[in-house]
Amino acid sequence: MQHFRTLRRFHRSTSVGATARRLGALGLGMVAVLAACSGESPVSLTDDVSKVVWSLNMDIGATTIVVDGTQQLAAMPRTIDGVAINDPLPITYTSTDTTSVTVSPAGLVTGRAITFTPTLVVASTVAGGVTLADTTLVMVTAQSHTFKTLSIQPGPFDSTRVGVGSSTFLNLTATDSNDVPLFDLAVKYQSSNPAIAQYEFGSIRGYSRGDVKIIATSTSYGVTRADTVVYTVTNPTSAEVRILGRNTGGVTPFSPLVAIIGAGGRIVFFNVGAQTNSITFDNGRGNITGGDIPSIPRFVRQQRTFPVAGTYTYKDSIGFSGTIIVLPNE
């Protein structure tokens, strides 16, 4: 189960994808359309899609309130094109932690106790035999503040580039009207294209090449703020594989077991094991600049370049196996 964390200095809330996984673990449904056994007839593919309910969207993705404070939520059914449907549907609101946050049948959220991690409030309904749901993150604080700014900053070296299969940290700051930093705000992150990159546990993780917008939103003390940063996902030009030389006690023989680079990139093997080791490639040896590595002394690095895209497997002298994926650059 995922644990939502809002750190004192870096806000680590949740992405839509991460929220969906959390809901699955809680058995509360998904942010996207899920199958449900409701006894109703499923939607026919021949139906007019402009009239079919495809999603349920909360008006607020994340909100911060005080103890005994309230926030009214609204959930709107929409078509596949995002057009609001005004036909009434019975909507159920649920809090995942009623000791800290309660929600009325009409969607009125009330703060009951100070929270240290966001509480999920779930809105759900059934349309055409399908269960639809969306969530709002709620933080409860002791004292109300004004809410002036919300800003996303890229992580180390202000880089907005991340490699496929890699992550880069994202930082977020907020201030009140006196420019005093605000902490412990509920913030919801969304990706304009989750297939390219998503927000996960305080960082941006790349999945495929391209540009993607990461949007952070928060409704705090009655004011809504948002900020956006654009990340570019590229093929990694290099990666380091640490040779651990063992796989006992929950430790893998290589870290990572699967390394990803783009064609023409290099893999650096770093032997941190207890003895001299070696690397022998099982396939594609002729496409690897330098070929096998017969000896890597302890605490020494050796590298190889991979000009040709493909999947390469290898073994060390102990017999442990690892994989290198070389992605095409075109």
C-alpha positions in Angstrom: 0.0 0.0 0.0 1.3 3.4 -0.9 1.8 5.9 1.9 1.1 9.5 1.2 3.6 11.8 2.7 3.7 15.6 3.0 7.1 16.5 4.1 8.1 19.6 6.1 10.3 20.9 3.4 9.3 19.1 0.2 5.7 18.4 -0.5 5.2 14.8 -1.6 1.6 14.4 -2.2 0.3 12.1 -4.9 -0.3 11.8 -8.6 -3.5 10.6 -10.3 -1.8 7.3 -11.1 -0.5 6.8 -7.6 -4.0 7.6 -6.3 -5.5 4.9 -8.4 -3.1 2.4 -7.0 -3.9 3.5 -3.5 -7.7 3.2 -4.2 -7.1 -0.3 -5.6 -5.4 -1.3 -2.4 -8.2 0.1 -0.3 -10.8 -1.6 -2.4 -12.5 1.7 -3.2 -12.4 1.8 -6.9 -10.2 3.7 -9.4 -9.8 7.2 -10.6 -10.5 5.9 -14.1 -13.5 3.8 -15.3 -13.7 0.5 -13.6 -15.9 -2.5 -14.2 -18.5 -3.1 -11.6 -21.1 -5.8 -10.9 -24.1 -3.6 -10.3 -26.8 -5.6 -12.1 -27.3 -2.9 -14.7 -26.9 -3.5 -18.4 -23.4 -2.5 -19.6 -23.0 0.4 -22.0 -23.4 -0.7 -25.7 -20.7 0.3 -28.1 -23.5 1.4 -30.4 -24.7 4.0 -27.9 -24.3 7.7 -28.6 -21.0 8.4 -26.8 -21.9 12.1 -26.4 -24.6 11.0 -23.9 -22.6 8.2 -22.1 -21.1 9.0 -18.7 -17.4 8.1 -19.0 -15.9 9.8 -15.9 -16.7 11.4 -12.6 -14.6 14.5 -11.7 -14.2 16.2 -8.4 -14.0 20.0 -8.6 -11.1 20.2 -6.1 -8.1 17.8 -6.3 -6.5 18.8 -3.0 -7.6 21.0 -0.1 -6.3 22.2 3.3 -8.7 23.1 6.0 -8.4 23.8 9.8 -9.9 21.7 12.6 -13.6 22.2 12.5 -13.3 24.0 9.1 -15.3 22.9 6.1 -14.9 22.6 2.4 -17.8 21.9 0.0 -16.9 19.4 -2.8 -18.8 18.7 -6.0 -18.5 15.8 -8.4 -19.5 16.2 -12.0 -20.3 13.3 -14.4 -18.7 13.9 -17.8 -18.6 12.4 -21.3 -15.5 10.9 -22.9 -14.9 14.4 -24.4 -15.1 16.0 -20.9 -18.4 17.6 -21.4 -20.4 17.9 -18.2 -23.7 15.9 -17.9 -26.3 17.6 -15.8 -28.6 14.6 -15.5 -28.6 13.8 -11.8 -26.7 10.7 -10.6 -26.6 9.4 -7.0 -23.1 10.2 -5.8 -21.6 8.6 -2.7 -18.9 10.4 -0.7 -16.5 8.5 1.5 -13.6 9.5 3.8 -10.7 7.0 4.2 -10.0 8.3 7.7 -13.1 9.5 9.6 -11.1 10.3 12.7 -9.5 13.2 10.9 -11.9 14.0 8.1 -15.6 13.4 7.7 -17.7 14.0 4.6 -21.5 14.4 4.5 -23.8 12.7 1.9 -23.8 16.1 0.0 -20.0 16.3 -0.1 -19.3 18.7 2.8 -15.9 17.9 4.2 -15.2 18.8 7.9 -11.8 18.7 9.6 -11.9 16.7 12.8 -8.2 16.3 13.8 -4.8 17.5 12.6 -3.4 15.2 9.8 0.2 14.4 9.1 -0.5 12.7 5.8 -3.4 13.5 3.3 -6.7 11.8 3.8 -8.5 10.6 0.7 -12.1 11.6 0.2 -13.7 9.5 -2.6 -16.7 10.4 -4.7 -18.3 7.5 -6.6 -21.3 6.6 -8.7 -22.5 3.9 -11.0 -23.5 4.7 -14.6 -24.4 2.0 -17.2 -23.1 -0.8 -15.1 -19.7 0.9 -14.6 -18.4 2.3 -11.3 -16.8 5.8 -11.6 -14.8 7.5 -8.9 -12.5 10.4 -8.3 -10.7 11.7 -5.2 -9.7 14.8 -3.2 -6.7 14.9 -0.9 -7.5 16.7 2.4 -5.0 18.0 5.0 -6.2 19.4 8.4 -4.1 21.9 10.2 -4.3 23.7 13.5 -4.3 27.3 12.2 -5.6 29.0 9.1 -3.4 31.1 6.9 -3.8 33.1 3.7 -2.6 31.4 0.5 -0.5 33.6 -1.8 1.7 31.5 -4.1 2.3 27.9 -5.2 5.4 27.2 -7.2 7.1 24.1 -8.7 10.8 24.0 -8.9 12.8 21.3 -10.7 15.1 19.3 -8.5 18.9 19.0 -8.6 20.7 21.5 -10.9 17.2 22.9 -11.9 17.0 20.1 -14.6 13.8 19.6 -16.4 15.2 16.6 -18.3 14.8 13.0 -17.2 15.8 9.8 -18.8 13.4 6.9 -19.7 13.3 4.6 -16.6 14.9 7.3 -14.4 13.6 9.9 -11.9 14.3 13.4 -11.0 13.2 15.2 -7.9 10.6 17.9 -7.9 10.3 20.5 -5.2 7.2 22.6 -4.4 7.0 25.8 -2.3 4.0 27.8 -1.1 3.8 31.2 0.8 1.2 33.2 2.6 0.4 36.9 2.1 3.5 37.8 4.3 5.7 35.7 2.0 6.1 33.2 4.9 6.6 29.6 3.7 3.6 27.3 4.1 4.1 23.6 4.8 1.8 20.6 5.1 -0.5 21.7 2.3 -2.5 19.1 0.3 -1.3 19.2 -3.3 -2.5 17.1 -6.2 -0.2 16.5 -9.1 -1.3 15.6 -12.6 0.6 14.7 -15.8 -0.6 15.9 -19.2 0.6 12.5 -20.6 1.1 9.7 -18.0 2.6 7.5 -20.8 5.5 9.9 -21.0 6.1 10.8 -17.3 4.3 10.9 -14.0 4.7 12.3 -10.5 5.6 9.6 -8.0 6.7 10.0 -4.4 8.2 13.5 -4.8 9.9 12.9 -8.2 9.1 12.8 -11.9 9.6 9.4 -13.5 10.1 9.1 -17.2 8.4 6.3 -19.2 8.9 7.3 -22.9 10.4 10.1 -24.9 8.6 13.4 -25.3 7.5 16.5 -23.5 5.0 16.5 -20.6 3.4 19.0 -18.4 3.3 18.4 -14.6 0.5 20.4 -13.0 0.3 21.0 -9.2 -2.9 22.3 -7.7 -4.0 23.1 -4.2 -7.1 24.7 -2.7 -6.1 25.9 0.7 -7.9 28.2 3.2 -10.5 28.9 0.5 -8.0 30.0 -2.3 -7.0 27.8 -5.2 -3.5 28.1 -6.7 -1.7 26.1 -9.5 1.7 25.9 -11.2 3.0 24.0 -14.2 6.5 22.8 -15.2 7.4 21.1 -18.5 9.7 18.1 -18.4 11.5 16.5 -21.4 12.0 12.8 -21.3 15.0 11.5 -23.3 16.9 8.3 -23.7 19.6 8.0 -21.0 23.1 8.5 -22.3 24.7 6.5 -19.5 23.8 4.4 -16.5 25.8 2.8 -13.6 25.4 -0.8 -12.6 26.8 -1.7 -9.2 28.1 -5.2 -9.0 27.2 -6.4 -5.5 28.3 -10.0 -5.9 25.6 -11.6 -3.8 21.8 -12.1 -3.6 21.2 -13.1 0.0 19.4 -11.1 2.7 17.2 -9.4 0.2 20.1 -7.8 -1.7 20.2 -8.3 -5.5 23.5 -9.2 -7.3 23.3 -6.0 -9.4 21.8 -2.6 -8.8 19.8 -2.1 -10.9 19.1 -5.5 -12.3 17.8 -3.9 -15.5 19.7 -0.8 -16.8 18.3 1.4 -19.6 20.2 3.6 -22.0 19.8 4.9 -25.6 21.8 3.6 -28.5 25.4 4.9 -28.4 25.2 5.2 -24.6 27.5 3.6 -22.0 27.1 1.4 -19.0 29.6 1.9 -16.2 30.1 -1.3 -14.1 31.2 -0.5 -10.5 32.4 -3.4 -8.4 31.4 -2.9 -4.8 31.5 -6.6 -3.9 34.0 -8.4 -1.7 36.2 -9.7 -4.5 37.4 -9.2 -8.1 34.6 -9.9 -10.5 34.0 -10.1 -14.3 31.3 -9.4 -16.8 30.5 -11.8 -19.7 27.8 -10.9 -22.2 25.4 -13.7 -23.2 24.4 -12.1 -26.5 25.3 -9.2 -28.8 29.0 -9.3 -27.9 30.0 -8.1 -31.3 27.8 -5.0 -31.0 29.4 -4.0 -27.7 32.4 -1.7 -27.9 35.1 -3.5 -25.9 33.1 -6.8 -25.5 33.4 -8.8 -22.3 35.2 -7.4 -19.2 37.5 -10.1 -17.9 38.4 -8.5 -14.6 37.0 -5.7 -12.4 38.9 -5.3 -9.2 37.0 -4.3 -6.1 36.0 -0.6 -6.0 37.0 -0.2 -9.7 34.8 1.0 -12.5 34.9 -0.3 -16.1 32.6 0.9 -18.9 31.2 -0.4 -22.2 29.4 1.4 -25.0 26.3 0.0 -26.8 25.9 1.5 -30.3 23.1 -0.9 -31.4 19.6 -1.0 -29.9 18.5 -4.2 -28.3 18.4 -6.3 -25.1 21.6 -7.6 -23.8 22.0 -10.1 -20.9 25.2 -10.8 -19.0 26.7 -12.8 -16.1 29.4 -12.1 -13.5 32.0 -14.6 -12.4 29.7 -15.9 -9.7 27.0 -16.7 -12.3 24.5 -14.0 -11.4 22.6 -12.4 -14.4 21.6 -8.9 -15.3 20.0 -7.1 -18.3 20.7 -4.0 -20.3 18.1 -2.5 -22.5 19.4 -0.2 -25.3 16.6 2.0 -26.8 16.6 3.2 -30.4 17.1 7.0 -30.7 15.0 7.6 -33.8 
